[in-house]
Amino acid sequence: MYGLSPLQLVLAASLLVLPMLPNLWSIWHIFNHDFRTPQERLAWLGAAVFLPVLGGLAYILWGRKHARKLP
């Protein structure tokens, strides 16, 4: 496929998938935790969805401290 070796294909796939992992984890974490207000939850979810890499990283750095485990 396009003259790439198997190692190059794995590397290319990794470079495409790795930036998505923090974002996917952030979305999962937002759904499985409680926040002070529904608006706060929606704001973090919106950031993770509409600002894919930056929103996910921002949530990991600052947002998860505001989340509480669901009862």
N, CA, C and O of each residue as an XYZ file, in Angstrom:
284
protein
N       0.846     -1.178      0.000
C       0.000      0.000      0.000
C       0.889      1.239      0.000
O       1.583      1.503      0.982
N       0.875      1.979     -1.062
C       1.638      3.209     -1.238
C       3.129      2.999     -1.060
O       3.848      3.963     -0.796
N       3.613      1.790     -1.192
C       5.037      1.510     -1.112
C       5.617      1.603      0.285
O       6.829      1.768      0.432
N       4.789      1.502      1.319
C       5.283      1.567      2.694
C       5.540      0.168      3.220
O       4.805     -0.772      2.918
N       6.590      0.046      4.008
C       6.889     -1.238      4.636
C       5.928     -1.443      5.808
O       5.290     -0.488      6.250
N       5.813     -2.669      6.318
C       4.923     -2.914      7.469
C       5.299     -2.069      8.686
O       4.420     -1.602      9.410
N       6.577     -1.872      8.913
C       7.000     -1.050     10.040
C       6.563      0.407      9.861
O       6.149      1.054     10.822
N       6.654      0.911      8.654
C       6.220      2.277      8.385
C       4.710      2.418      8.539
O       4.228      3.451      9.004
N       3.963      1.391      8.153
C       2.510      1.418      8.340
C       2.138      1.446      9.823
O       1.238      2.180     10.230
N       2.836      0.647     10.621
C       2.578      0.624     12.067
C       2.925      1.976     12.672
O       2.177      2.486     13.506
N       4.034      2.560     12.272
C       4.431      3.864     12.773
C       3.412      4.935     12.376
O       3.038      5.769     13.201
N       2.968      4.918     11.140
C       1.981      5.894     10.677
C       0.660      5.728     11.434
O       0.044      6.720     11.824
N       0.226      4.498     11.641
C      -1.010      4.252     12.385
C      -0.864      4.724     13.833
O      -1.801      5.290     14.397
N       0.294      4.495     14.430
C       0.533      4.936     15.804
C       0.481      6.453     15.907
O      -0.081      6.992     16.861
N       1.059      7.140     14.937
C       1.054      8.601     14.958
C      -0.349      9.172     14.784
O      -0.622     10.289     15.223
N      -1.230      8.425     14.155
C      -2.612      8.866     13.997
C      -3.466      8.541     15.220
O      -4.370      9.302     15.564
N      -3.187      7.421     15.875
C      -4.024      6.963     16.979
C      -3.601      7.576     18.322
O      -4.462      7.913     19.135
N      -2.316      7.725     18.564
C      -1.841      8.200     19.860
C      -2.434      9.546     20.297
O      -2.782      9.684     21.469
N      -2.564     10.533     19.423
C      -3.172     11.786     19.870
C      -4.649     11.648     20.244
O      -5.178     12.491     20.969
N      -5.315     10.614     19.770
C      -6.729     10.419     20.091
C      -6.941      9.800     21.466
O      -8.006      9.981     22.056
N      -5.971      9.084     21.988
C      -6.162      8.352     23.238
C      -6.500      9.243     24.433
O      -7.430      8.912     25.169
N      -5.792     10.360     24.670
C      -6.199     11.205     25.801
C      -7.621     11.746     25.646
O      -8.343     11.905     26.630
N      -8.006     12.022     24.428
C      -9.338     12.546     24.183
C     -10.404     11.487     24.461
O     -11.414     11.779     25.100
N     -10.187     10.277     23.991
C     -11.148      9.205     24.239
C     -11.257      8.902     25.724
O     -12.352      8.667     26.235
N     -10.118      8.907     26.423
C     -10.132      8.667     27.863
C     -10.893      9.784     28.570
O     -11.664      9.521     29.493
N     -10.682     11.027     28.144
C     -11.365     12.166     28.758
C     -12.880     12.047     28.603
O     -13.621     12.271     29.560
N     -13.336     11.699     27.418
C     -14.779     11.547     27.190
C     -15.337     10.434     28.067
O     -16.404     10.587     28.660
N     -14.627      9.322     28.151
C     -15.065      8.216     29.014
C     -15.124      8.679     30.474
O     -16.085      8.380     31.182
N     -14.103      9.402     30.918
C     -14.035      9.863     32.307
C     -15.164     10.841     32.614
O     -15.750     10.780     33.695
N     -15.476     11.730     31.694
C     -16.553     12.704     31.889
C     -17.894     11.993     32.075
O     -18.692     12.394     32.923
N     -18.147     10.952     31.298
C     -19.418     10.231     31.403
C     -19.517      9.400     32.673
O     -20.622      9.136     33.148
N     -18.394      8.987     33.228
C     -18.418      8.115     34.400
C     -18.146      8.833     35.713
O     -17.923      8.183     36.734
N     -18.160     10.152     35.707
C     -17.936     10.910     36.921
C     -18.958     12.039     37.018
O     -19.583     12.429     36.031
N     -19.105     12.548     38.233
C     -20.072     13.601     38.509
C     -19.344     14.934     38.656
O     -18.185     14.974     39.070
N     -20.027     16.014     38.317
C     -19.474     17.355     38.423
C     -20.397     18.197     39.287
O     -21.530     17.803     39.560
N     -19.915     19.354     39.717
C     -20.722     20.230     40.567
C     -22.010     20.651     39.872
O     -23.073     20.690     40.491
N     -21.910     20.967     38.578
C     -23.100     21.391     37.833
C     -23.140     20.666     36.487
O     -22.101     20.254     35.972
N     -24.320     20.511     35.926
C     -24.409     19.911     34.584
C     -23.714     20.765     33.524
O     -23.205     20.236     32.536
N     -23.691     22.084     33.726
C     -23.030     22.968     32.774
C     -21.523     22.729     32.736
O     -20.900     22.806     31.677
N     -20.950     22.440     33.892
C     -19.516     22.152     33.933
C     -19.213     20.868     33.157
O     -18.236     20.796     32.413
N     -20.054     19.872     33.341
C     -19.862     18.618     32.612
C     -19.977     18.854     31.102
O     -19.153     18.365     30.329
N     -20.994     19.598     30.693
C     -21.176     19.878     29.267
C     -20.042     20.711     28.692
O     -19.663     20.527     27.536
N     -19.502     21.619     29.481
C     -18.381     22.436     29.001
C     -17.158     21.572     28.750
O     -16.497     21.716     27.722
N     -16.851     20.677     29.677
C     -15.694     19.795     29.475
C     -15.936     18.827     28.327
O     -15.027     18.556     27.543
N     -17.136     18.310     28.223
C     -17.455     17.411     27.126
C     -17.360     18.140     25.787
O     -16.834     17.595     24.817
N     -17.863     19.357     25.735
C     -17.761     20.154     24.517
C     -16.316     20.427     24.142
O     -15.955     20.370     22.966
N     -15.485     20.724     25.140
C     -14.068     20.958     24.859
C     -13.416     19.698     24.310
O     -12.637     19.765     23.359
N     -13.728     18.550     24.900
C     -13.120     17.298     24.453
C     -13.586     16.918     23.051
O     -12.821     16.335     22.283
N     -14.822     17.240     22.712
C     -15.358     16.857     21.404
C     -14.956     17.845     20.314
O     -14.549     17.438     19.226
N     -15.068     19.131     20.598
C     -14.853     20.133     19.557
C     -13.416     20.630     19.450
O     -13.053     21.238     18.443
N     -12.597     20.386     20.463
C     -11.164     20.697     20.415
C     -10.415     19.398     20.699
O      -9.845     19.238     21.778
N     -10.409     18.479     19.752
C     -10.007     17.104     20.030
C      -8.748     16.906     20.871
O      -8.852     16.357     21.968
N      -7.614     17.305     20.437
C      -6.403     17.016     21.206
C      -6.270     17.987     22.370
O      -5.982     17.565     23.490
N      -6.471     19.262     22.131
C      -6.312     20.264     23.185
C      -7.354     20.111     24.287
O      -7.030     20.235     25.468
N      -8.596     19.844     23.913
C      -9.646     19.675     24.906
C      -9.403     18.474     25.804
O      -9.613     18.546     27.014
N      -8.964     17.376     25.216
C      -8.666     16.184     26.007
C      -7.510     16.397     26.958
O      -7.567     15.982     28.115
N      -6.458     17.042     26.475
C      -5.309     17.311     27.347
C      -5.661     18.311     28.442
O      -5.217     18.154     29.579
N      -6.451     19.336     28.123
C      -6.870     20.303     29.138
C      -7.700     19.612     30.218
O      -7.546     19.906     31.404
N      -8.573     18.701     29.814
C      -9.379     17.985     30.799
C      -8.493     17.135     31.707
O      -8.695     17.098     32.920
N      -7.521     16.460     31.123
C      -6.633     15.621     31.938
C      -5.846     16.475     32.924
O      -5.665     16.087     34.078
N      -5.380     17.634     32.475
C      -4.564     18.484     33.344
C      -5.384     19.217     34.404
O      -4.946     19.304     35.551
N      -6.571     19.753     34.055
C      -7.330     20.588     34.975
C      -8.711     20.057     35.301
O      -9.156     20.213     36.438
N      -9.396     19.450     34.382
C     -10.798     19.094     34.579
C     -11.039     17.914     35.476
O     -12.012     17.903     36.230
N     -10.185     16.919     35.418
C     -10.468     15.709     36.202
C     -10.384     15.959     37.702
O     -10.901     15.165     38.487
N      -9.741     17.051     38.111
C      -9.678     17.400     39.534
C     -11.045     17.851     40.040
O     -11.303     17.800     41.243
N     -11.915     18.287     39.150
C     -13.251     18.760     39.526
C     -14.273     17.629     39.506
O     -15.401     17.816     39.961
N     -13.909     16.484     39.000
C     -14.850     15.370     38.876
C     -14.863     14.529     40.147
O     -13.848     14.361     40.822
N     -16.054     14.006     40.448
C     -16.211     13.093     41.578
C     -16.774     11.773     41.045
O     -17.547     11.764     40.087
N     -16.391     10.684     41.657
C     -16.889      9.372     41.246
C     -18.399      9.317     41.458
O     -18.909      9.778     42.479
N     -19.099      8.755     40.495
C     -20.557      8.594     40.625
C     -20.873      7.673     41.789
O     -20.152      6.704     42.029
N     -21.951      7.968     42.520
C     -22.310      7.111     43.676
C     -22.772      5.742     43.259
O     -23.105      4.917     44.110
